[in-house]
Amino acid sequence: MDIDPSAQNYPGLKIEQENYEPIDTYEQLMQFIADQDIELLGDPGTQFSYSNDAYALLGTIIERVSGKSYEQYVYDHILSPCGMKYSCFMIEEYGDYENITTCYAEDSSEGTKRIIPAPIWWDAPSMRAAGFLKSTAGDMLRYAEIFRNAGVVNGKRILSEESVKEMVKPHIQTQPGRFYGYGLMITPDYFGTTLVEHGGGLKAISAQLSILPEKGVSGVVLTNLAGVPAARVMQLAFNAYAGREVEASHISFEEYEIGEERLEQYQGEYESNEGMKVSIVIKDGKPVLISQKAEIPIMFVKENAFIAYVNDSTEIAEILVDDNNEPWGISYHFRQFPKVSTKQVVK
């Protein structure tokens, strides 16, 4: 795997050195991680920051405990018994099956934004447990039955009811009113019911899987272009299904008038252990979040919390402070970004 340290798709692999060999095996990945100078965010169980690398390491745990490859274990214990016959890790496994999408990418090289075919499918053997499964909307709805139907799919018990309850239990808060279970985001009060979800993206891919177990409703959005707000599409679809106003939100915000002195303390650059960077700047007297070279409007809703408007979606972020109420980081996009620059950045 040739790794681009600036790519959001591999945020766990922070590379400042050059001339690393491709990381194709779990052993190479573990050695790579061991070579990094990474500072723990806190004691286990006290902090949350999403990590693709951690999911990759779960793949090697599955291999060592089961004695099977990660891919074979998933086939044997999830895909086959769930009847997910159009779900594979390698595109070659589809053989002469013709209903395969074309990948697309955004190209701005000529000064204008255009969408172009990007037919090469990415693969990263050491990261397959963090994604890379090819599937269909129908197959993913079959998978969603595990959580919609307490572990039973097509009359077959795939997972024990106790295990499902543990996976969808709020274990640690990621945002106000939103928690992480085991591999799933949990919102206990989503218009009066529980929302279970997971989404993400890779090259030419944006996806969202959402389940309302208490309502018996599941939904999936799969797109063949990166950066599409799949989670927002799913949210609007759930609103339409429930007969709510399409733009309805289960939470509301009021603007908080943050003091100029406090806002100046928040200015600067923040960087996660995964290598992703964001900055808070003041532009035309208003706070702006800089991420992936994009200027994202933000609005403070508390002294240490703001909302960011990203891809037609609203993301909640929190300024992390120490015991002396000094800002040391940002919790944003389900990741923690420690502050690396205290200089004021004014535009």
MARMIGU-246135 format. One line per 10 residues: for each residue x, y, z of C-alpha. Coordinates in pm, 1 decimal. Each point is the difference from the previous one (the first is absolute). Layout:
REM MARMIGU-246135
X Y Z; ...
END
This chain:
REM MARMIGU-246135
0.0 0.0 0.0; 147.2 333.9 -102.6; -116.6 242.3 268.2; -72.4 366.5 -54.6; 36.2 172.0 338.7; -235.0 276.2 -108.9; -279.0 -236.1 -98.3; -296.4 0.8 235.5; -68.2 -357.4 -104.4; 302.5 -121.2 197.9
-8.3 241.1 293.5; 164.7 -245.5 238.7; 323.7 -8.9 -193.0; 192.0 313.7 85.2; 319.2 8.5 -202.0; 275.2 257.1 33.3; 276.1 -231.7 -121.4; 52.0 -94.8 -360.4; 99.9 -326.4 -167.3; -231.7 -227.2 198.2
-64.1 -333.3 -164.5; -363.1 -74.2 -96.7; -200.8 -125.3 299.2; -167.0 -318.8 -120.8; -10.7 -224.0 309.3; -123.5 34.3 354.1; 354.9 -56.2 122.7; 126.5 291.7 -211.3; -282.8 218.0 127.3; 72.9 -84.0 362.8
368.7 72.3 -50.2; -83.4 329.7 -168.5; -224.6 102.5 291.3; 266.9 -107.1 249.6; 251.4 227.9 -173.1; -218.8 308.9 41.1; 40.3 248.7 283.4; -362.2 1.5 115.3; -112.9 145.7 331.1; -304.1 -158.1 164.1
-300.8 228.0 35.4; -83.8 -149.4 339.5; -50.9 -321.0 193.0; -190.9 -276.1 -184.4; -372.4 59.2 11.8; 25.7 370.0 86.6; 39.1 158.0 -345.2; -147.1 -60.3 -344.9; 165.6 65.3 -335.0; -93.6 -205.1 -305.1
286.6 -201.3 -148.3; 5.8 -197.4 -324.5; 323.1 -162.7 115.5; -177.1 -142.1 305.1; -253.7 -170.2 -227.1; 285.5 -144.4 -204.4; 149.2 -141.6 319.4; -335.1 -159.8 81.3; 42.3 -188.5 -328.0; 322.6 -159.7 115.6
-157.6 -87.3 337.3; -278.1 -181.9 -187.7; 258.4 -187.4 -206.9; 204.8 -106.7 303.6; -300.5 -107.4 208.9; -190.9 -178.1 -278.7; 289.6 -149.8 -194.0; -159.0 132.9 -321.1; 74.6 300.8 -213.3; -210.2 303.5 89.8
-172.2 -15.0 -338.3; -87.4 -368.9 33.4; -134.3 51.2 350.7; -231.2 276.1 -123.4; -119.0 -220.2 -287.5; -66.6 -296.3 228.7; -164.3 179.4 292.4; -171.6 304.4 -154.2; -28.9 15.4 -378.4; -100.2 -360.0 -73.3
-248.3 -55.5 285.1; -158.1 342.1 -61.2; -44.9 -80.8 -369.2; 221.1 290.3 -111.4; 94.7 -166.6 -328.6; 103.3 323.6 -173.2; 251.0 106.8 266.7; 372.7 -59.6 -62.3; 334.9 144.1 100.7; 160.3 -25.1 -343.9
-160.3 129.0 -316.6; 132.1 -305.2 -188.0; -227.9 -221.3 210.3; -302.0 132.1 -190.1; 117.1 -181.3 -311.3; -233.0 72.1 -292.6; -262.3 169.7 220.9; -83.5 312.8 -199.5; -186.2 221.7 245.5; 312.7 167.1 139.8
16.9 375.1 39.4; 264.5 226.8 -146.2; 203.9 201.6 247.3; 16.3 376.8 -49.2; 225.3 274.2 133.7; -2.8 377.7 11.7; 258.3 172.2 -219.1; 89.5 367.4 31.9; 332.5 -10.2 -183.7; -117.1 226.8 -282.9
-144.3 267.9 222.9; -358.0 -125.7 -13.1; -160.0 -275.9 200.8; -104.7 -306.5 -197.9; -80.4 -362.7 68.2; 211.0 -261.1 -180.1; 7.8 -381.6 -1.5; 252.5 -151.8 242.0; -21.4 -369.7 -82.3; 282.5 -135.5 216.7
-133.0 -144.6 327.0; 222.9 60.3 300.4; 117.7 -292.8 205.1; 207.1 -16.6 318.6; 41.2 -354.2 137.3; 103.5 118.2 346.5; -300.2 235.2 22.5; -281.2 -225.0 -124.5; -151.4 -19.4 347.7; -37.3 379.9 -17.5
-203.8 -11.9 -321.0; 44.5 -121.1 -359.1; -300.1 -233.3 -4.2; -193.0 43.1 -325.3; -373.4 -43.6 44.3; -346.7 101.7 -113.2; -284.5 186.6 167.0; -200.4 -323.0 16.9; 281.5 -193.1 164.2; 66.5 276.1 251.6
-366.3 0.6 98.2; 37.5 -371.9 68.1; 297.0 80.6 223.5; -203.3 269.2 177.4; -244.4 -271.1 107.7; 258.5 -106.4 260.3; -70.8 323.0 189.1; -361.1 51.9 -105.5; -96.9 -354.2 96.5; 218.6 -70.9 307.9
253.0 -218.7 -180.2; -230.2 -205.7 -225.1; 15.4 14.7 -382.5; -224.6 -213.8 -220.7; -89.0 -213.7 300.5; 367.3 -66.7 78.1; 165.5 124.3 316.0; 312.3 185.7 -111.3; 81.3 162.1 332.4; -129.3 -55.3 351.3
-256.0 247.1 128.8; 237.3 84.3 286.0; 278.8 86.2 -244.9; -229.4 223.2 -203.8; -104.0 185.7 315.4; 366.1 52.5 87.9; 80.5 131.5 -349.0; -279.7 257.9 6.3; 53.4 106.4 362.1; 137.0 355.6 41.2
351.6 -62.5 131.7; 154.5 347.7 -29.6; -126.7 340.4 -110.4; 130.3 130.2 -332.6; -218.4 311.6 -25.0; -277.3 144.2 215.8; -279.2 -256.6 -17.6; 200.5 -238.5 -219.9; 201.5 -300.3 111.3; 216.5 -282.6 -129.4
-92.6 -363.2 42.8; 210.5 -273.7 -160.9; 63.6 114.4 -355.3; -323.4 197.1 -2.5; -113.4 352.5 83.0; -293.9 11.5 241.2; -247.1 285.4 45.4; -232.7 -104.4 287.2; -251.0 280.2 -64.0; -51.7 39.6 -374.6
-349.4 146.2 -21.9; -92.0 -216.8 299.2; 161.5 -322.7 -119.6; 348.7 -152.6 -25.9; 211.6 51.8 -310.9; 279.8 -247.9 -79.2; 230.3 92.9 -287.3; 338.0 -12.0 -167.7; 131.8 179.4 -305.2; 321.3 80.1 -177.8
181.6 36.4 -326.1; 295.1 -95.3 -216.2; 102.2 91.2 -351.2; -321.1 39.5 -202.2; -212.6 -123.2 290.3; -235.4 158.5 253.4; -225.1 -227.9 202.0; -244.3 8.7 289.7; -185.0 -278.3 183.4; -267.5 103.3 250.4
-238.5 -207.1 210.9; -290.4 93.7 226.5; -35.5 -334.9 185.3; -297.8 104.7 211.2; -185.9 108.8 -314.1; 107.1 -300.5 -207.4; 146.9 225.5 -269.1; 335.8 -22.6 -181.6; 150.8 210.4 -276.0; 317.7 5.4 -206.3
155.9 254.7 -233.3; 281.4 -107.0 -233.6; 160.1 242.6 -245.4; 281.3 -34.8 -251.7; 154.5 342.3 65.4; 200.7 111.6 302.8; -118.2 298.6 201.0; -371.7 -56.1 -55.2; -191.9 75.7 325.7; -141.1 -352.1 29.1
-89.9 45.5 367.2; -200.0 310.8 -82.6; -181.9 -181.1 -282.0; -91.3 -273.5 247.3; -120.1 254.4 255.9; -227.4 168.4 -253.6; -135.3 -337.9 -111.7; -84.7 -94.7 359.5; -176.5 334.8 44.0; -206.3 -57.6 -313.0
-82.2 -356.1 108.0; -116.6 120.2 343.1; -211.0 279.9 -147.3; 213.5 276.4 152.2; 113.6 314.7 -171.7; 286.6 -110.6 -223.8; 244.3 244.3 160.6; -102.3 -92.4 357.9; 279.4 -62.6 251.9; -26.3 -193.9 326.3
206.8 269.5 171.8; -10.5 378.3 -19.5; 268.4 261.0 58.8; 10.4 361.3 108.4; 302.3 218.1 -69.2; 224.1 68.5 298.1; 170.6 337.2 13.8; 356.1 -100.1 71.6; 238.8 262.1 132.1; 269.2 135.6 -230.5
277.6 -86.9 246.6; -117.3 -358.3 28.6; -34.3 -35.5 -374.9; 356.9 120.6 -46.4; 115.1 -277.0 234.4; -163.1 -254.0 -229.6; 178.8 121.9 -311.3; 280.2 -215.6 -137.7; 72.6 -336.1 -157.3; -109.2 -338.7 131.2
128.3 -339.3 -113.7; -120.7 -351.0 79.9; 230.9 -295.7 59.0; -127.2 -119.5 -338.1; 157.2 296.6 -178.2; -321.4 190.6 -77.8; 20.7 376.1 58.1; -258.3 268.6 68.9; 34.2 367.1 92.6; -222.4 259.5 160.8
40.4 345.8 -149.6; -190.6 326.7 12.8; -116.3 130.7 -333.5; -201.4 320.4 -31.6; -51.5 -14.1 375.8; -151.4 -349.1 -10.5; 155.6 -333.0 108.5; 72.9 -240.0 -285.3; 122.8 -358.4 4.9; 261.6 -88.2 -263.1
-5.0 -369.7 -92.4; 130.6 -168.7 -314.3; 67.1 350.5 -140.2; -370.6 82.3 28.8; -135.8 290.3 204.2; -286.7 -131.9 210.4; -239.0 245.1 170.7; -42.1 -70.1 370.3; -231.5 128.1 270.5; 70.8 -28.7 371.3
-289.1 -144.6 200.0; 187.5 -8.1 332.0; 325.2 154.8 112.8; 183.3 -323.8 -84.7; -220.6 -144.5 -274.8; -84.3 97.9 -356.1; -181.7 -141.2 -299.0; 160.3 -24.8 -343.8; -196.5 -5.4 -323.9; 165.0 -268.6 -212.8
-142.3 -140.4 -324.7; -352.8 110.8 84.6; 34.8 -169.5 339.2; 42.6 138.5 349.6; 288.6 -135.8 205.7; 43.8 72.3 368.8; 352.9 72.9 121.5; 134.4 58.7 348.5; 298.3 203.8 117.7; 193.0 -217.3 244.0
133.2 180.1 307.5; 230.0 -99.8 284.8; -54.3 39.8 375.4; 92.1 367.2 -29.7; -260.9 50.7 -275.1; 275.7 45.5 -257.0; -80.7 -136.3 -347.6; 221.3 -292.0 -102.8; -192.1 -160.6 -287.2; -315.2 -44.2 -204.6
-234.0 -297.9 -16.6; -128.0 6.6 -357.9; -118.2 -254.8 -256.0; 19.3 -266.9 274.9; 373.2 63.7 44.0; 212.6 194.1 246.2; 234.6 267.0 -135.7; 257.0 122.1 256.4; 109.3 359.0 -48.3; 341.6 24.4 -167.8
22.6 374.3 -59.9; -104.0 278.5 233.2; 72.0 274.1 -248.0; -293.2 214.5 -97.5; -112.7 -51.5 -358.0; -204.8 294.9 -121.4; -129.2 34.4 -357.4
END
